[in-house]
Amino acid sequence: MERVSSEPADSASTDTFDVIVLGAGPAGENAAQYAIAGSDRTAALVEHELVGGECSYWACMPSKALLRPTQVLTTATHMPGVQQHVTTDHVDTPAVLTRRDRFTSGHDDSSQVLWADAAGIDVIRGHAHLTGPRTITVDGDHPRTLRARHAVVIATGTLSTVPDLPGLRAALPWTSRDATNLRQIPRRVLVLGGGVVACETVTWLRQLGADEITVVVRGPRLLARVEPFASDAVAARMHTRDVQVRFGTEVTSVTRPDARDTGIGMIHGGPITAELSDGTTIDVDEVVVATGRRSAVDHLGLDTVGLDTGSITVDDHLTVDGVDGAWLYAVGDINGRAALTHMGKYQARVCGDVIAARAENRPLDDPRYRASADHAQIPQVIFTVPEVAAVGHTVDSARTAGFDIEVLEADIDVAGATLHRDDFTGHAALVVDRATDVPVGATFVGSEVAELVHAATIAIVGKVPLASLWHAVPAYPTISEVWLRLLETRRP
Ligand SMILES: Cc1cc2nc3c(=O)[nH]c(=O)nc-3n(C[C@H](O)[C@H](O)[C@H](O)COP(=O)(O)OP(=O)(O)OC[C@H]3O[C@@H](n4cnc5c(N)ncnc54)[C@H](O)[C@@H]3O)c2cc1C
């Protein structure tokens, strides 16, 4: 049984909590909830911006609220009997933005605070930083010092970065916060980066009316971490929508004589001229920077507990490496394992259960106390047109990990797909470990393939051999019948 040093229940001071969580994004909220659920333990959740975090107000929720109408319209414009009634290939922008604002609650976090209250969690407003083992100071008009009896959880997430290129920062380009919370639609846009945020942003900007979009990608393809056939399909669709994608290119300098801080989602001043590494110059109304994010470790006081101030790593119990006593944890984007809301919440569930078990001196030998899915079982959906849904290894990453693999591939041309849309095109690949005959990765690309990924996740996490998958019969006529096509490629 693992024992953990824990502080005696000292004074009745209201500033002593069993668990203190820094950052109230989805990961922090779940860690606090799981750590105290069904017990009389107390928890404080410290937040210096909005309870709900990046996901609720500036990332997942607004971006998917902007993208869903695009998917519906795209399907409708390809459906005989419906397409005749669709008179435009653009969405109704004001209506879409109004719906988006409903999903972000107008940046009012009171419903999330009510949730925390109902879960028995104290919300404390202010910037939190460690001042020593189990000790936190919350800055503000009335600074408070908090002490944790059992655990401190760091869940401070990440921040978008703007590269230090000549003129770029002075031009006040859009980051993902502006793109997801846009109020004006720039007509000519330059997007820096070819990752998920860049590709999803292009998808909604195009549909909302931006008609000259250029994407500058340093590498040779979009979505570098997914199978090439999936990124090729997304690039091909951008091409048909007149989006220019320039691979192997970088911005070398930016000039915007009239840069103005007009607020999030507003065009930040006058036109911009960008010079590119291929020697060309491009004039746009706004630049969107989607080149990456960095850990939110600023002024976190990591040095006060002997940690390097640059990054945080954790073990599978989500306990921070390099700190004695198993009292410090990190969940969500901050630990660098998987920058996705569902993975942060998964880690938070594991972390909360570990804190509860340690507080009650229970053993940690059950698999539920280890965040094993972080290693190579991470599902992700990219809500572009077409969608990309993937879990686990790609062909490349499986080989790099040392697997001897077989790859099963099939076009998605089953009855369910053609019913869904006459001109449905899609492709699927299953990466199978030859030694065990178990799938270790799956990728789907096509219209609305998002829901296919969970079956693949179950097969991979459950280590279901292909011989058993043969008896997992997909319902007719659904897009899931592609599973049958994949397995049929094995028939002699
Ligand atoms: C445009 C975009 C779209 C995305 N879409 C998806 C998607 O569809 N699906 C998906 O799974 N993921 C998506 N993501 C990723 C997702 O947003 C993150 O994985 C998720 O928000 C991480 O949650 P978190 O709790 O770790 O951190 P965050 O959500 O970043 O929350 C951290 C919180 O900590 C607070 N904080 C930071 N430092 C301190 C401090 N010192 N004191 C007090 N408070 C502090 C912050 O204010 C913030 O509220 C998207 C990301 C972007 C940028």
The ligand as a Tripos MOL2 file, in Angstrom:
@<TRIPOS>MOLECULE
LIG
   53    58     1     0     0
SMALL
NO_CHARGES

@<TRIPOS>ATOM
      1 C1         -9.2000   27.0680  -30.7450 C.3       1 LIG1
      2 C2         -9.1070   25.8290  -29.9050 C.ar      1 LIG1
      3 C3        -10.0430   24.8430  -30.0870 C.ar      1 LIG1
      4 C4         -9.9870   23.6820  -29.3300 C.ar      1 LIG1
      5 N1        -10.9190   22.7070  -29.5420 N.ar      1 LIG1
      6 C5        -10.8760   21.5740  -28.8130 C.ar      1 LIG1
      7 C6        -11.8470   20.5470  -29.0160 C.ar      1 LIG1
      8 O1        -12.7310   20.6480  -29.8620 O.2       1 LIG1
      9 N2        -11.7640   19.4360  -28.2560 N.ar      1 LIG1
     10 C7        -10.7880   19.2720  -27.3170 C.ar      1 LIG1
     11 O2        -10.7590   18.2280  -26.6650 O.2       1 LIG1
     12 N3         -9.8600   20.2290  -27.0920 N.ar      1 LIG1
     13 C8         -9.8790   21.3760  -27.8150 C.ar      1 LIG1
     14 N4         -8.9600   22.3610  -27.5770 N.ar      1 LIG1
     15 C9         -7.9930   22.1770  -26.4780 C.3       1 LIG1
     16 C10        -8.6500   22.5370  -25.1320 C.3       1 LIG1
     17 O3         -9.1130   23.8630  -25.1620 O.3       1 LIG1
     18 C11        -7.6630   22.3510  -24.0040 C.3       1 LIG1
     19 O4         -7.1200   21.0540  -24.0700 O.3       1 LIG1
     20 C12        -8.3470   22.5350  -22.6460 C.3       1 LIG1
     21 O5         -8.9080   23.8080  -22.5190 O.3       1 LIG1
     22 C13        -7.3210   22.3070  -21.5290 C.3       1 LIG1
     23 O6         -7.9740   22.3780  -20.2940 O.3       1 LIG1
     24 P1         -7.1670   22.7700  -18.9890 P.3       1 LIG1
     25 O7         -8.1400   22.7050  -17.8620 O.co2     1 LIG1
     26 O8         -5.9290   21.9770  -18.9060 O.co2     1 LIG1
     27 O9         -6.6800   24.2830  -19.2270 O.3       1 LIG1
     28 P2         -7.4910   25.6030  -19.5510 P.3       1 LIG1
     29 O10        -8.7850   25.3320  -20.1810 O.co2     1 LIG1
     30 O11        -6.5070   26.4680  -20.2780 O.co2     1 LIG1
     31 O12        -7.7880   26.2270  -18.1310 O.3       1 LIG1
     32 C14        -6.7510   26.6980  -17.3070 C.3       1 LIG1
     33 C15        -7.3340   27.7340  -16.3540 C.3       1 LIG1
     34 O13        -6.3430   28.1070  -15.4030 O.3       1 LIG1
     35 C16        -6.4270   29.5120  -15.1810 C.3       1 LIG1
     36 N5         -5.1230   29.9280  -14.6460 N.ar      1 LIG1
     37 C17        -3.9230   29.8560  -15.2810 C.ar      1 LIG1
     38 N6         -2.9360   30.2200  -14.4450 N.ar      1 LIG1
     39 C18        -3.5320   30.5300  -13.2630 C.ar      1 LIG1
     40 C19        -3.0450   30.9520  -12.0060 C.ar      1 LIG1
     41 N7         -1.7310   31.0720  -11.7700 N.pl3     1 LIG1
     42 N8         -3.9210   31.2110  -11.0280 N.ar      1 LIG1
     43 C20        -5.2640   31.0620  -11.2410 C.ar      1 LIG1
     44 N9         -5.7870   30.6370  -12.4040 N.ar      1 LIG1
     45 C21        -4.9220   30.3630  -13.3910 C.ar      1 LIG1
     46 C22        -6.7690   30.0610  -16.5460 C.3       1 LIG1
     47 O14        -7.3420   31.3560  -16.4370 O.3       1 LIG1
     48 C23        -7.7460   29.0180  -17.0620 C.3       1 LIG1
     49 O15        -9.0740   29.3340  -16.6990 O.3       1 LIG1
     50 C24        -8.9710   23.5190  -28.3450 C.ar      1 LIG1
     51 C25        -8.0140   24.5230  -28.1580 C.ar      1 LIG1
     52 C26        -8.0800   25.6690  -28.9340 C.ar      1 LIG1
     53 C27        -7.0510   26.7470  -28.7010 C.3       1 LIG1
@<TRIPOS>BOND
     1     1     2 1
     2     2     3 ar
     3     2    52 ar
     4     3     4 ar
     5     4     5 ar
     6     4    50 ar
     7     5     6 ar
     8     6     7 ar
     9     6    13 1
    10     7     8 2
    11     7     9 ar
    12     9    10 ar
    13    10    11 2
    14    10    12 ar
    15    12    13 ar
    16    13    14 ar
    17    14    15 1
    18    14    50 ar
    19    15    16 1
    20    16    17 1
    21    16    18 1
    22    18    19 1
    23    18    20 1
    24    20    21 1
    25    20    22 1
    26    22    23 1
    27    23    24 1
    28    24    25 2
    29    24    26 1
    30    24    27 1
    31    27    28 1
    32    28    29 2
    33    28    30 1
    34    28    31 1
    35    31    32 1
    36    32    33 1
    37    33    34 1
    38    33    48 1
    39    34    35 1
    40    35    36 1
    41    35    46 1
    42    36    37 ar
    43    36    45 ar
    44    37    38 ar
    45    38    39 ar
    46    39    40 ar
    47    39    45 ar
    48    40    41 1
    49    40    42 ar
    50    42    43 ar
    51    43    44 ar
    52    44    45 ar
    53    46    47 1
    54    46    48 1
    55    48    49 1
    56    50    51 ar
    57    51    52 ar
    58    52    53 1
@<TRIPOS>SUBSTRUCTURE
     1 LIG1         1 GROUP 0 **** ****
